[in-house]
Amino acid sequence: MKLLLSAVLAALAFVSSIRAEDAPRPNILFVIFDDWGWQHAGAYGCDWVKTPNFDRVAKEGVLFKNAFTSNPKCSPCRATILTGRNSWQLEEAVCHGGIFPPKFAVYPDLLEASGYNVGLTGKGWGPGDFKLNGRTRNPAGPSFDTERTKPPTTGINKNDYSANFSKFLGQRDAKKPFCFWMGFTEPHRPYELNSGERLGKNLVDVDVPGYFPDNATVRGDMADYAIEVENADAHIGRALAMLEKEGILEDTLVIVTSDHGMPFPRVKGQIYEDGFHLPLAMRWGKGIKPGRVVEDFINVRDFAPTYLELAGLPKHEQISGSSLVKILSSEKSGFIEDRKTMLVGKERHDIGRPNDWGYPVRAIRTPEFFYSHNYHAERWPAGNPETGYRNCDDSPTKAWIIENKGAYYELAFAYRAEEELYDMVHDTECLRNLAADPKYAATKKELREKMESRLKEEKDPRALGNEAIFDTYKYLGNRKNKGYAEWEAAQKGQPLPEVPKKKGKKDADE
């Protein structure tokens, strides 16, 4: 907390020195989907998931073709966004369903201390415990969640995100800039079965990736997912209309992204391209030349230093990300700053292995290749079979793949090689592992050494020989029927521990 306090005081001192004639600081509207895949937007060429409002932000601003999370699971990604650090730099926050260490400053607090109005609706940081050691609100900001709506399916949250944003706008101090986090819980599961077809989706139009069977079960499941994406996108449109009505749209930086890929096998929570590659578009009438497409590799840890720079604040000493201000202010498309390397990784996500072990991975992505190291290839990558492969959301697609086994099961749930290497020019779905091919031995060695060097620079405990620390981080989520210890107890006829039932339509522990 001392680090946070010193940062806040420094921010206040800096702001007090800003001259009155300096340019006004922009408002910031940050919109984040929960489990939305980067391919599923019109701006990226998708025609069966309709996203007119995301597409508008991209058309009137900048579309990022290579945006990534450092960890493809809800709370680790969101912790990275808030702190500006890769997840392996965040101690317990590297894990899903853990704690948010109070030692790390978050950008909403820093902006609020500098004079910004701050607010949150929907899902901020989580799941996990952020209240330890004195934090009284979600790290993403104070909650505005009173307004409700009647959604078109039983799977969609009743939270009226755009109405809550309107309520925030109405009570803010209009003389100050604002920073608002709009966190959809869509398209997180569960879905209303066959809601896609019921609401007009034609299953023939669905684009099924190569790691899934192309059948009616999968097509229907993906159509149900599409309905949730589209419903959330509509809230973006309403929020933009509110900003226009207030006359502040051009003064507002609008960011729209996701925390990781879609909640399907081999995607969410897994270290493959579609798991950690994100949709991202930004619009700022007074600061971004419209119609641009940027190819630089962007990490979500770059958001916090961007916001602080635009607010006239110094880069916080904890931040390891890099500001995007030069990219946003450029008039060019393509590679602006020649950012062409991305690190990705994970430790424990959901439980389901003996001793609550995780499935540690580190990976490096370049324009040409993707290399990953599975440190414990003897473990089940999505969780043990007897506990239900807990690091994969239950779904019709998951059930079909498990029941039918075969090649799709091997891709999603079976043991993996210790090293994986994929050609990102010709195999974007990561279907053909080249790691054992002698032709690529030099490439694999070069990428591995580069990755390990970068991880040491970032003081990743696993790269520095202190990997045991990750097994000391406790899981604080709902354990009932999910952990290996609970499974063992059931086999012995012992009672399962009582766990309070959570409220709401989305399972916060998946």
Buried (B, 14 or more C-beta within 10 A) or exposed (E): EEBBEEBBEBBBEBBEEBEEEEEEBBBBBBBBBBBBBBBBBBBBEBEBBBBBBBBBBBBBBBBBBBBBBBBBBBBBBBBBBBBBBBBBBBBBBBBBBBBBBBEBBBBBBBBBBBBBBBBBBBBBBBBBBBEEEEBEBBBBBBBBEEBEBEBBBEBBBEBBBBBBBBBBBEEBEEEEBBBBBBBBBBBBBBBBBBBBBBBEBEBEEBBBBEBBBEEEBBBBBBBBBBBBBBBBBBBBBBBBBBBEEBEBBEBBBBBBBBBBBBBBBBBBBBBBBBBBBBBBBBBBBEBBBEEBEBBBBBBBBBBBBBBBBBBBBBBBEBBBBBBBBEBBEBEEBEBBBEBBBBBBBBBBBBBBBEEBBBBBBBBBBBEEBBBBBBBBBEBBBBBBEEBBBBBBBBBBBBEBBBEEEEEBBEBBBEEBEEBBBBBBEEBBBBEEBBBEEEEBEEBBEBBBEBBBEBBEEBEBBBBEEEBEBBEEBEBBBBBBEBBBBBBEBEEEEEEBEEBEEEEEBBBBBB
